[in-house]
Amino acid sequence: MNSSEEDYSRLQELVSMARLGWWEADFSEGVYYCSEFLIDLLELEEEKISFEAFGNLIREDHRERVRAEFQAFKMMDIYEQVFPIKTKYGMMWVSTKVGNKRKTKEGNIRVLGMLQCISRQRMNTQEKTVARLNNLLYQLNGISRSLLSFLHSDDITEVINKILSDVLHQFNGDCTYIVEYDKLNATQRCTYEITAPDILSERREQVEPINRSKWWTKQMLSGIPIILFTYNALPDEAAETALRLAEMGVKSVMAVPLRSKDGVWGFMGIEMRREYREWSNEDYQWFSSLANIISICMELYRAETEASFERQYFRDIYQNIPVGIELYDRDGVLVDINEKDQEMFGLACKEDVLGVNLYDNPVMSEQWVKALKSGKPLDFSFKYDFKLVGDYYKTMRTDSIDLTSKAIPIFDAMGKLVNVLVANIDNTETNRAYNKIQEFEENFRLVGDYAKVGYARFNALTRSGHAMNSWYRNVGEKEGTPLNEIIRIHSNFHPEDRQRMLDFFEQVLQRKATHLRHDMRIRREDGHYSWTRVNVMVRDFRPEEGVIDMACVNYDITELKETEMKLIKARDKAENLDRLKSAFLANMSHEIRTPLNAIVGFSNLLIDADNQDERTQYIAIVHENTELLLQLISDILDLSKIESGTFEFVKGRVDVNQMCNEIIYSLQMKAMNDVDLYFGNHLPECFIQADKTRLIQVITNFINNALKFTASGSICLEYHQVDECHLKFSVRDTGMGIPADKVDMVFDRFVKLNTFIHGTGLGLSICKSIIEQMGGKIGVESVEGEGSCFWFIIPM
């Protein structure tokens, strides 16, 4: 290998290490000729690629801007861009700039340039800032192109239409126009108008009265721009203007006066008819700048003697652009700055810094200085500390700012570096706002986790979106699960609630519903269900564009539901007790009055009775009603003790057989002649530890009830041993029995199955309380028309 081949090999190795390649654009063929590095990087099959094919490799959000600026390069000597492009390594950021532009013998334009891969690992906010800066530079470049178009063309109509088309493209607007005033004839005329291809509304009238919209005209002639997000914000005096905008289908509009040395001669406007737009200060500054350019250049066409007027307005554009601009010469010496930059860096006047050297600035790293001296563009974001530059230039600031800068080398026609343009944006407030948003989001997550409140936002058609961790937990899903595995599936919802959600989504698609609020049952891992309140609403409905934007807020209400159910049960119980007590009081008035009437009445008859049989009969009646009244009062007292928790038990040794015989003997006198009351099956002997009085009370109540409802047949008291520890007593009768639908009610308080039979409806309820407090169980078995068997089981 000879020396030249070795040099070439080393050069190729260095180029590969630097991830650098060259290209040459042929505008006549519309192709780029690429070096080996670019052929490999872009995976090309040959050494050339068309302008269109190369543009399609650029990421979509940068594609139109890069294409537009490269096409504009034919009229300029400056071109440098940074953008992402598809490579064999995936999407990478590259920097490209022009090295030389020449004409071939055939008159074709060929441009030589370079392309280098660069690192672009940045936060989203930084990348948005760079995009914003590129957009502002694109707007600044658009202003430059507009000026060049006026200087290089004699057809003013073509130039203005081109500018209006650029404005329409930049804002994605629907209509832009220029209206000129004829103050002498009190008319206005639309001299230029460009509309979007898909806008079918009628064009403006060419000539109309100047005061057709008085408020609008007043604003324009006063030099006041009109910037409206919606015409609903117009004052009452602008009713005519609002009506006209509504008739034309205008949603948002921005219009700026066109001035000359004689005042306002017309206005330039842009309208949004398909969607609303919140105009930013940058939008206004750029649009106003273009309007000023049009004003200036049209005045130049009308009167070239007023060239000084044009220079003043161009200076205004330079000064009013919302970006700090610094211009350095080839050696890094500052030659000019605009007012925004002067304000940003706390300068009393720009003369204080003119002449300082960029490369001597303490905030500049050696790497940055080296790159700029070699003619490379730079994007850098850092904290600019004014305390570090005290000896570099005089500033009134001692704090620091979050600065994003873009340095662009400017070359002459021979490819020599002549200037360095630096554009600066102060992101301090933006970053503070971003940090506050992050802090708010963190606090919102904490609140969501603590209060079990979740939030999700998603597209109902694509089922893509994002959600808080608490939202996943509230619907029983694992955190981070893709939403397309949850939305419109809802696998953990109770089947009934799941169907409700699916029906809601169908109604949304059919434009029949926009929101849903419902309590849903969510199945948990252990199989039980919890409760989640789900609120879903439609935020943006554009299914024809593939968008149904929905928001969902949910929160766990399991504890609330449990409390609510307890309260409902307590309410129902209280209402039931109140109803029963009311019935009890009404019944007591009758039950107590009946024996008292009998006692009083027959006591009086007893005084006057001479016949001994009558006296005996009356005494029996008084005795019977006295016992009934005593039983009523006893039941009421027992109920009172049960309610207050003072119901007492006195345990002792009880001979069960003796107790049962005593009960049978004492109650046989009450049995009718056709009813056989007897002591049935029982153990030979049985002794237990229990409260004998309470046992007698329960068994006696069972037998008394049986006597009331048994007209013939038998009533049997018996007991047997269930197991080693328990006895079961039962009272079986052949009476009328209990209807099946009322068997479960017999032990409730104040319940009387036969209102014609004396009683309080408390006896069986008191029996149940006694047996349960003794640690036993109580129940009944009955067949209507055949008889009943009341029983209880107690520990021995």
C-alpha positions in Angstrom: 0.0 0.0 0.0 1.4 3.4 -1.1 1.4 6.6 1.0 -1.8 8.1 -0.7 -3.7 4.9 -0.1 -2.7 4.8 3.5 -3.7 8.5 3.9 -7.1 7.7 2.4 -7.6 4.7 4.6 -6.8 6.8 7.7 -9.1 9.5 6.6 -11.9 7.0 6.1 -11.3 5.6 9.6 -11.4 9.0 11.2 -14.6 9.9 9.3 -16.2 6.7 10.6 -15.1 7.4 14.1 -16.5 10.9 13.9 -19.7 9.4 12.4 -19.3 12.0 9.6 -20.2 11.7 6.0 -20.5 14.1 3.0 -23.3 14.6 0.4 -23.6 16.5 -2.8 -27.0 17.7 -3.9 -27.8 18.0 -7.6 -30.9 20.3 -8.0 -31.4 19.4 -11.6 -31.6 15.7 -10.9 -33.2 16.1 -7.5 -30.8 13.7 -5.8 -28.1 13.5 -3.2 -24.8 11.8 -4.0 -23.6 10.2 -0.7 -20.3 9.1 0.7 -19.7 5.5 1.9 -20.5 6.4 5.5 -23.9 7.7 4.5 -24.6 4.8 2.2 -24.0 2.4 5.1 -25.8 4.6 7.7 -29.0 5.0 5.6 -28.8 1.5 4.1 -28.8 2.7 0.5 -28.4 0.3 -2.4 -26.5 2.8 -4.4 -24.5 6.1 -3.9 -27.5 8.4 -4.6 -30.9 9.0 -3.1 -33.7 11.3 -4.3 -34.7 14.4 -2.3 -38.1 12.9 -1.7 -36.8 9.5 -0.5 -34.3 11.3 1.9 -37.2 13.5 3.2 -39.3 10.4 4.0 -36.5 9.2 6.3 -36.8 12.3 8.4 -39.0 12.0 11.4 -42.5 13.3 10.5 -42.6 16.2 13.0 -39.5 17.7 11.5 -40.0 16.7 7.8 -41.8 19.6 6.4 -39.6 22.2 8.1 -36.4 20.6 6.9 -37.7 20.3 3.3 -38.9 23.9 3.3 -35.7 25.3 4.5 -33.6 23.2 2.1 -35.7 24.4 -0.8 -35.2 27.9 0.3 -31.5 27.4 0.4 -31.3 27.9 -3.3 -31.8 31.6 -2.7 -29.5 31.8 0.3 -25.9 30.9 1.3 -26.7 29.7 4.8 -28.0 26.3 5.7 -27.7 24.3 8.8 -30.2 22.0 10.5 -30.5 19.4 13.3 -33.2 16.8 13.0 -33.9 13.1 13.7 -33.6 10.6 10.8 -34.2 6.9 10.4 -30.9 4.9 10.2 -29.9 1.3 10.4 -29.4 2.0 14.1 -32.9 3.3 14.5 -34.0 7.0 14.8 -30.9 9.1 15.3 -30.3 12.9 15.6 -28.0 14.3 12.9 -26.5 17.7 12.1 -26.1 18.8 8.4 -24.6 21.9 6.9 -23.5 23.3 3.6 -19.8 23.4 2.7 -19.9 24.8 -0.8 -22.4 25.8 -3.6 -21.3 25.9 -7.2 -22.7 25.9 -10.8 -21.8 23.3 -13.3 -20.9 24.1 -17.0 -24.5 23.2 -17.8 -25.8 25.8 -15.4 -27.0 23.3 -12.8 -26.7 24.0 -9.1 -24.7 21.5 -7.1 -24.2 21.9 -3.3 -21.6 20.1 -1.2 -22.4 19.4 2.5 -21.7 17.2 5.4 -23.9 15.1 7.8 -22.8 14.0 11.2 -24.5 11.9 13.9 -24.9 13.6 17.2 -26.1 12.6 20.7 -29.6 13.9 21.5 -30.4 12.3 24.9 -32.4 15.0 26.5 -35.4 15.5 28.8 -38.7 16.1 27.0 -38.8 19.7 28.1 -35.3 20.3 26.6 -36.3 18.7 23.3 -39.5 20.8 23.2 -37.4 23.9 23.8 -35.0 23.0 21.0 -38.1 22.4 18.8 -39.4 25.7 19.9 -36.1 27.4 19.1 -35.9 25.7 15.7 -39.5 26.9 15.0 -38.6 30.4 16.0 -35.5 30.3 13.8 -37.7 28.9 11.0 -40.0 31.8 11.5 -36.9 34.2 11.4 -35.8 32.4 8.3 -39.3 32.9 6.9 -39.0 36.6 7.5 -35.6 36.6 5.7 -37.1 34.7 2.8 -39.9 37.1 2.6 -37.5 40.0 2.4 -35.4 38.3 -0.2 -38.6 37.5 -2.2 -39.4 41.2 -2.3 -35.9 42.1 -3.4 -35.6 39.4 -6.1 -39.1 39.6 -7.6 -40.9 42.3 -9.6 -44.2 40.5 -9.2 -45.5 41.8 -5.9 -48.8 39.7 -6.1 -46.8 36.5 -6.5 -44.6 37.3 -3.5 -47.4 38.3 -1.2 -49.4 35.2 -2.2 -46.3 33.1 -1.4 -46.0 34.8 2.0 -49.7 34.2 2.8 -49.4 30.6 1.8 -46.4 30.2 4.1 -48.4 31.8 6.9 -51.3 29.4 6.2 -48.9 26.4 6.3 -47.1 27.6 9.5 -50.3 28.0 11.5 -52.2 25.2 9.8 -54.9 27.8 9.2 -57.9 28.0 7.0 -57.8 31.5 5.5 -55.4 34.4 5.4 -55.9 37.7 3.6 -55.0 41.4 3.2 -57.6 44.1 3.2 -56.8 47.6 2.1 -58.7 50.8 3.1 -59.9 53.4 0.7 -60.6 56.2 3.1 -61.6 58.7 0.4 -64.5 56.5 -0.7 -65.1 54.9 2.7 -64.7 51.4 1.4 -62.4 48.5 2.0 -61.1 45.9 -0.5 -59.8 42.4 -0.1 -56.8 42.5 -2.3 -55.2 39.2 -1.4 -56.8 36.0 0.0 -55.5 32.4 0.4 -57.7 29.6 1.7 -56.9 26.0 2.6 -57.8 23.5 -0.1 -60.6 21.8 1.9 -62.3 25.1 3.0 -65.5 25.4 0.8 -66.8 28.7 2.3 -67.4 31.7 0.1 -64.6 34.1 -0.5 -64.8 37.6 0.9 -66.5 40.4 -1.0 -63.9 42.3 -3.0 -65.3 45.7 -2.1 -67.6 46.6 0.8 -68.3 49.6 3.1 -65.5 50.5 5.5 -67.8 50.6 8.4 -69.6 47.3 7.8 -68.1 46.1 11.1 -67.7 49.4 13.0 -65.9 48.0 16.0 -63.4 46.0 13.9 -62.6 49.0 11.7 -62.2 51.2 14.8 -59.6 48.8 16.3 -57.7 48.6 13.0 -57.6 52.3 12.4 -56.4 52.8 16.0 -53.5 50.5 15.3 -54.8 47.9 17.8 -54.4 44.2 16.7 -57.3 41.8 17.2 -56.4 38.5 18.7 -59.4 36.2 19.4 -59.5 32.6 20.6 -63.3 32.8 20.1 -65.5 35.6 19.0 -67.6 35.0 22.1 -65.0 37.1 24.0 -65.9 40.2 22.0 -67.4 43.2 23.9 -71.1 44.1 23.5 -70.2 46.9 21.1 -68.7 44.4 18.7 -72.0 42.5 18.1 -71.9 43.2 14.4 -68.4 41.7 14.2 -69.4 38.7 16.2 -72.4 38.0 14.0 -70.3 38.3 10.8 -67.6 35.9 12.2 -70.3 33.4 13.1 -71.8 33.6 9.7 -68.5 32.9 8.1 -67.8 30.0 10.5 -64.7 31.6 12.0 -63.7 30.1 15.4 -60.4 32.0 16.0 -58.9 35.0 14.3 -55.8 37.2 14.5 -55.6 40.4 12.5 -52.9 43.1 12.7 -53.0 46.6 11.2 -50.9 47.4 8.1 -49.2 50.7 8.7 -47.5 53.3 6.6 -46.0 56.7 7.4 -49.6 58.1 6.8 -51.2 55.7 9.3 -53.1 52.4 8.9 -53.8 51.6 5.3 -55.3 48.1 5.9 -54.9 44.9 7.8 -53.6 41.4 7.5 -55.6 38.5 9.1 -55.6 34.8 9.5 -58.7 32.7 10.4 -59.2 29.2 12.0 -62.5 27.7 10.8 -62.1 24.0 11.6 -60.7 24.3 15.2 -59.9 26.9 17.8 -56.4 28.2 18.5 -55.0 29.9 21.5 -52.6 32.4 19.9 -49.2 32.8 21.6 -47.1 35.9 21.9 -44.7 34.2 19.5 -47.5 33.7 17.0 -48.4 37.4 17.2 -44.8 38.6 17.0 -44.1 36.5 13.9 -47.4 37.4 12.2 -47.0 41.0 13.1 -43.4 40.9 11.8 -44.6 39.6 8.4 -47.3 42.2 8.3 -44.7 44.8 9.0 -42.5 43.4 6.2 -45.5 43.5 3.8 -46.2 47.1 4.9 -42.6 48.0 4.4 -42.0 46.4 1.1 -45.3 47.6 -0.4 -44.4 51.1 0.6 -41.0 50.5 -1.1 -42.9 49.6 -4.2 -45.0 52.6 -3.9 -42.3 55.0 -2.9 -38.7 53.9 -3.1 -37.7 57.2 -1.6 -38.9 56.0 1.8 -36.1 53.4 2.2 -35.2 54.7 5.6 -38.8 53.8 6.8 -38.2 50.2 5.7 -34.9 50.0 7.6 -36.7 51.2 10.8 -39.4 48.6 10.6 -36.9 45.8 9.9 -35.1 46.9 13.0 -38.3 46.6 14.9 -38.7 43.1 13.7 -35.2 42.2 14.8 -35.8 43.8 18.2 -39.2 42.4 18.8 -38.6 38.8 18.1 -39.1 36.9 21.4 -35.6 35.4 21.3 -32.3 36.9 22.4 -30.0 37.3 19.4 -26.2 37.8 19.5 -24.1 38.3 16.5 -20.3 37.6 16.7 -17.6 38.0 14.0 -15.4 35.2 12.9 -13.1 35.7 15.9 -15.9 35.5 18.4 -16.1 39.3 19.0 -19.7 40.5 19.8 -20.9 43.0 17.1 -24.6 43.3 17.9 -27.4 42.1 20.2 -31.2 42.8 20.2 -33.3 44.3 22.9 -34.6 40.9 24.1 -31.0 39.7 24.7 -30.1 42.9 26.4 -33.1 42.5 28.8 -32.4 38.8 29.4 -28.8 39.4 30.5 -29.5 42.5 32.6 -27.6 45.0 30.4 -28.1 48.8 30.9 -27.1 49.3 27.3 -25.7 47.1 24.6 -22.5 49.2 24.3 -21.4 47.7 27.6 -20.9 44.4 26.0 -20.1 45.1 22.3 -16.5 44.0 21.7 -16.4 41.2 24.3 -15.2 37.8 23.0 -17.5 34.9 23.1 -14.7 32.5 23.7 -13.6 34.3 26.8 -17.0 33.9 28.5 -16.4 31.9 31.7 -19.5 29.8 31.2 -18.2 28.5 27.8 -16.5 25.1 28.1 -13.4 24.3 26.1 -15.4 21.7 24.1 -18.0 24.3 23.1 -15.3 26.9 22.1 -13.4 24.3 20.1 -16.6 23.3 18.2 -17.6 26.9 17.4 -14.1 27.7 16.2 -14.2 24.7 13.9 -17.5 26.0 12.4 -19.8 23.4 14.0 -23.3 24.4 15.2 -24.2 23.9 18.8 -27.3 23.3 20.9 -26.7 23.6 24.6 -28.8 24.0 27.7 -27.3 25.0 31.1 -27.8 27.1 34.2 -26.3 30.5 33.4 -24.8 31.9 36.6 -24.3 35.7 36.5 -22.0 35.6 39.5 -19.4 33.9 37.2 -19.4 36.6 34.6 -18.7 39.6 36.8 -15.3 40.4 35.2 -16.4 39.4 31.7 -19.1 42.1 31.3 -21.1 44.5 33.5 -24.5 43.2 34.3 -27.2 44.2 36.8 -28.1 40.6 37.5 -26.6 38.4 40.3 -29.0 35.4 40.0 -29.0 32.6 37.5 -31.3 31.5 34.6 -32.0 28.3 32.8 -30.7 29.1 29.4 -31.1 27.2 26.1 -28.9 28.4 23.3 -28.3 27.6 19.7 -25.1 28.7 18.0 -25.1 28.8 14.2 -21.9 29.4 12.2 -22.5 31.6 9.1 -20.3 31.1 6.1 -19.7 33.2 3.0 -19.9 32.0 -0.6 -16.4 30.6 -0.4 -17.3 28.5 2.6 -15.3 30.6 5.1 -16.6 31.3 8.5 -17.7 35.0 8.8 -20.1 35.2 11.7 -21.5 33.2 14.6 -25.2 33.8 15.4 -26.4 32.8 18.9 -30.0 32.6 19.8 -31.0 32.4 23.5 -34.2 31.4 25.3 -34.7 31.9 29.0 -36.5 28.8 30.3 -36.3 29.7 34.0 -40.1 30.3 34.3 -40.9 27.3 32.1 -38.7 25.0 34.2 -40.2 26.3 37.4 -43.7 25.7 36.1 -42.6 22.2 35.0 -41.2 21.5 38.5 -44.4 22.7 40.0 -46.4 20.4 37.7 -44.1 17.5 38.7 -44.6 18.4 42.4 -48.4 18.6 41.9 -48.4 15.2 40.1 -46.4 13.7 43.0 -48.8 15.1 45.6 -51.7 14.0 43.5 -50.3 10.4 43.5 -49.9 10.5 47.2 -53.5 11.7 47.7 -54.7 9.1 45.3 -52.9 6.3 47.2 -54.1 7.5 50.6 -57.7 8.3 49.6 -57.9 5.4 47.1 -58.7 7.7 44.3 -57.6 6.8 40.8 -57.4 8.6 37.4 -57.0 7.4 33.9 -57.2 9.0 30.4 -57.5 6.9 27.3 -58.7 6.7 23.7 -61.8 4.5 23.7 -61.1 3.4 20.1 -57.4 2.6 20.3 -57.6 1.8 24.1 -54.3 3.6 24.6 -53.5 6.1 27.3 -52.2 6.3 30.9 -53.4 5.7 34.4 -52.4 6.2 38.0 -51.4 3.2 40.1 -54.4 3.7 42.4 -56.7 3.5 39.3 -55.3 0.0 38.6 -55.9 -1.1 42.2 -59.4 0.2 42.2 -60.4 -2.0 39.2 -58.5 -5.0 40.6 -55.7 -4.9 38.0 -51.9 -5.2 38.3 -50.2 -1.8 38.1 -48.8 -1.0 34.7 -51.0 -3.4 32.7 -51.5 -2.1 29.2 -54.8 -0.4 29.0 -55.9 -2.3 25.9 -56.0 -5.4 28.2 -58.4 -3.6 30.5 -60.6 -1.1 28.7 -63.7 -2.7 27.2 -62.7 -6.0 28.8 -63.1 -5.2 32.5 -62.4 -8.8 33.5 -62.5 -8.2 37.3 -65.9 -6.5 37.2 -69.0 -8.4 38.5 -70.7 -9.8 35.3 -73.7 -7.4 35.7 -71.4 -4.3 36.2 -69.2 -5.5 33.3 -72.2 -5.6 31.0 -73.2 -2.1 32.2 -69.7 -0.8 31.2 -69.8 -2.5 27.8 -73.3 -1.1 27.2 -72.0 2.4 28.0 -69.2 2.2 25.5 -71.6 1.1 22.8 -73.9 4.1 23.7 -70.8 6.4 23.4 -70.0 5.0 19.9 -73.7 5.6 18.9 -73.5 9.2 20.4 -76.2 8.3 22.9 -74.1 8.8 26.1 -71.3 11.0 27.2 -70.8 10.1 30.9 -71.4 7.2 33.4 -71.4 7.2 37.2 -72.0 3.9 38.9 -70.9 1.8 41.8 -69.2 -1.3 40.5 -68.4 -4.6 42.2 -64.7 -5.6 41.7 -63.5 -9.2 42.2 -60.3 -9.5 44.3 -57.7 -12.2 44.3 -59.3 -14.1 47.2 -62.6 -14.2 45.4 -64.5 -11.6 47.4 -66.0 -8.5 45.9 -65.2 -4.9 46.9 -66.9 -1.7 45.7 -65.5 1.0 43.4 -67.4 4.1 42.3 -66.6 4.7 38.6 -67.0 8.1 36.9 -66.3 8.0 33.1 -66.8 11.0 30.8 -66.1 11.8 27.1 -63.7 14.7 26.7 -63.2 14.8 22.9 -65.4 13.0 20.4 -63.9 12.7 16.9 -64.3 9.1 15.8 -63.8 10.0 12.2 -60.3 11.0 13.2 -59.8 7.9 15.4 -60.2 9.9 18.6 -62.7 9.3 21.5 -60.8 10.8 24.4 -62.2 9.7 27.7 -61.3 10.4 31.4 -62.1 8.0 34.3 -62.0 8.9 38.0 -62.6 6.0 40.4 -62.4 5.5 44.1 -62.8 2.6 46.5 -66.0 2.9 48.5 -66.0 -0.5 50.1 -65.9 0.9 53.6 -68.6 3.4 52.7 -70.8 0.6 51.3 -70.3 -1.6 54.4 -71.2 1.3 56.6 -74.2 2.1 54.4 -75.4 -1.5 54.6 -75.0 -1.5 58.4 -77.0 1.7 58.6 -79.7 0.4 56.4 -80.0 -2.8 58.5 -80.0 -0.7 61.7 -82.6 1.6 60.2 -84.8 -1.3 59.0 -84.4 -2.9 62.5 -85.3 0.3 64.2 -88.3 0.8 61.9 -89.4 -2.7 62.5 -89.1 -2.4 66.3 -90.9 0.9 66.2 -93.7 -0.7 64.1 -93.9 -3.7 66.4 -93.8 -1.6 69.6 -96.6 0.5 68.1 -98.6 -2.6 67.5 -97.6 -3.9 70.9 -98.9 -0.7 72.7 -102.1 -0.9 70.7 -102.5 -4.5 71.6 -101.6 -4.0 75.3 -104.4 -1.4 75.7 -106.7 -4.1 74.6 -105.1 -7.1 76.4 -104.9 -5.2 79.7 -108.3 -3.7 79.5 -110.0 -7.0 78.7 -109.0 -8.8 82.0 -109.4 -5.6 84.0 -113.0 -5.2 82.7 -113.7 -8.8 83.6 -112.2 -8.5 87.1 -114.1 -5.2 87.8 -117.3 -6.4 86.3 -117.5 -9.8 87.9 -116.3 -8.4 91.2 -119.3 -6.1 91.2 -121.6 -9.0 90.3 -120.0 -11.1 93.0 -121.3 -8.6 95.6 -124.9 -9.0 94.6 -124.8 -12.7 93.8 -126.9 -14.8 96.2 -126.6 -18.1 94.4 -123.5 -20.1 95.5 -123.0 -21.5 92.0 -123.0 -18.1 90.5 -120.6 -16.8 93.1 -118.3 -19.8 92.4 -118.5 -19.1 88.6 -117.8 -15.4 89.1 -114.8 -16.1 91.4 -113.4 -18.5 88.8 -113.7 -15.8 86.1 -112.0 -13.2 88.3 -109.3 -15.6 89.2 -108.7 -16.5 85.5 -108.4 -12.9 84.4 -106.2 -12.0 87.4 -103.8 -14.7 86.3 -103.9 -13.4 82.7 -103.2 -9.9 83.8 -100.4 -11.1 86.0 -98.9 -13.0 83.0 -99.1 -9.9 80.9 -97.3 -7.8 83.5 -94.7 -10.5 84.0 -94.0 -10.7 80.3 -93.6 -6.9 80.1 -91.3 -6.9 83.1 -89.2 -9.7 81.6 -89.0 -7.8 78.3 -87.8 -4.7 80.2 -85.1 -6.8 82.0 -84.0 -8.3 78.7 -83.8 -4.9 77.0 -81.8 -3.4 80.0 -79.5 -6.5 80.3 -80.5 -7.2 83.9 -82.2 -10.5 83.2 -80.9 -12.7 86.0 -80.2 -16.5 86.2 -79.8 -18.4 89.5 -78.3 -21.9 88.8 -78.9 -24.9 91.1 -79.3 -28.6 91.0 -82.5 -29.5 89.2 -84.4 -32.8 89.2 -85.7 -32.8 85.7 -88.4 -35.5 86.2 -89.7 -33.8 89.3 -89.9 -30.4 87.6 -91.7 -31.8 84.6 -94.3 -33.6 86.8 -94.9 -30.5 88.7 -95.5 -28.5 85.5 -97.9 -31.1 84.1 -99.8 -31.3 87.4 -100.2 -27.5 87.7 -101.4 -27.1 84.2 -103.8 -30.1 83.8 -106.6 -28.0 85.4 -106.4 -25.7 82.3 -106.7 -28.5 79.8 -110.0 -29.1 78.2 -111.8 -32.4 78.7 -110.9 -33.4 75.1 -107.2 -32.6 75.5 -104.8 -35.1 77.2 -101.8 -33.3 78.8 -99.1 -35.8 79.9 -95.4 -36.3 80.6 -94.1 -38.5 77.8 -90.7 -40.1 77.1 -88.0 -39.2 79.5 -84.9 -40.6 81.3 -85.4 -42.7 84.5 -83.7 -40.0 86.4 -81.8 -36.8 85.4 -80.2 -34.0 87.3 -78.7 -30.8 85.8 -77.2 -27.5 86.8 -79.6 -24.8 85.6 -82.1 -22.1 86.6 -85.2 -24.1 87.4 -87.5 -21.0 87.5 -86.5 -20.0 83.9 -86.8 -23.6 82.7 -90.3 -23.8 84.2 -91.1 -20.4 82.6 -90.1 -21.7 79.1 -91.9 -25.1 79.3 -95.0 -23.5 80.9 -95.1 -21.0 78.0 -94.9 -23.8 75.4 -97.7 -25.7 77.1 -99.9 -22.7 77.6 -99.6 -21.9 73.9 -100.4 -25.5 73.1 -103.5 -25.3 75.3 -104.7 -22.1 73.5 -104.5 -23.7 70.1 -105.4 -27.3 70.8 -109.1 -28.1 71.0 -108.8 -31.9 71.1 -106.2 -34.5 71.0 -103.1 -34.4 73.2 -100.2 -32.3 74.5 -97.0 -34.1 75.4 -94.0 -32.8 77.3 -90.9 -35.0 76.9 -87.1 -34.8 76.9 -84.1 -36.9 75.9 -80.4 -36.7 76.0 -78.9 -35.5 72.7 -75.3 -36.2 73.6 -73.1 -36.3 76.7 -73.6 -32.6 77.4 -77.0 -31.6 76.1 -80.7 -32.3 76.8 -83.6 -31.6 74.4 -87.0 -30.7 75.7 -90.1 -30.6 73.5 -93.8 -29.9 73.7 -95.8 -31.6 71.0 -99.5 -30.9 70.4 -102.2 -31.9 67.9 -103.6 -28.4 67.5 -104.2 -26.2 64.5 -100.5 -25.8 63.6 -98.7 -22.8 62.1 -98.8 -21.8 58.4 -95.5 -22.4 56.7 -94.9 -18.7 55.8 -95.2 -17.7 59.5 -93.1 -20.4 61.2 -90.0 -18.2 61.1 -91.9 -15.3 62.8 -93.1 -17.0 65.9 -90.1 -16.1 68.0 -90.1 -12.4 67.0 -91.3 -9.8 69.5 -94.9 -8.6 69.5 -95.9 -11.3 67.0 -99.4 -12.8 67.4 -100.5 -15.4 64.8 -104.1 -15.3 66.1 -105.4 -11.9 67.2 -108.4 -13.5 68.9 -106.3 -15.3 71.4 -105.3 -13.4 74.6 -101.5 -12.7 74.8 -98.8 -10.0 74.3 -96.9 -11.7 71.6 -93.8 -11.6 73.9 -93.9 -15.1 75.4 -91.9 -17.0 72.8 -89.5 -14.1 72.2 -88.7 -14.1 76.0 -88.3 -17.9 75.8 -85.8 -17.5 73.0 -83.8 -15.0 74.9 -83.8 -17.2 78.1 -82.6 -20.3 76.2 -79.9 -18.5 74.2 -78.6 -16.8 77.4 -78.4 -20.3 78.9 -76.2 -21.3 75.9 -78.9 -23.3 74.1 -81.0 -23.3 71.0 -84.7 -23.1 70.4 -87.0 -23.9 67.5 -90.3 -25.1 66.2 -91.6 -27.7 63.8 -95.2 -27.4 62.6 -97.7 -28.6 60.0 -100.8 -26.5 59.5 -103.9 -28.5 60.6 -101.8 -31.3 62.2 -100.0 -29.7 65.1 -96.7 -28.2 66.3 -93.6 -29.2 68.3 -91.8 -26.5 70.2 -88.4 -27.6 71.4 -85.2 -26.3 73.0 -81.7 -27.7 73.7 -79.7 -26.7 76.8 -76.3 -27.8 78.3 -76.6 -30.3 81.1 
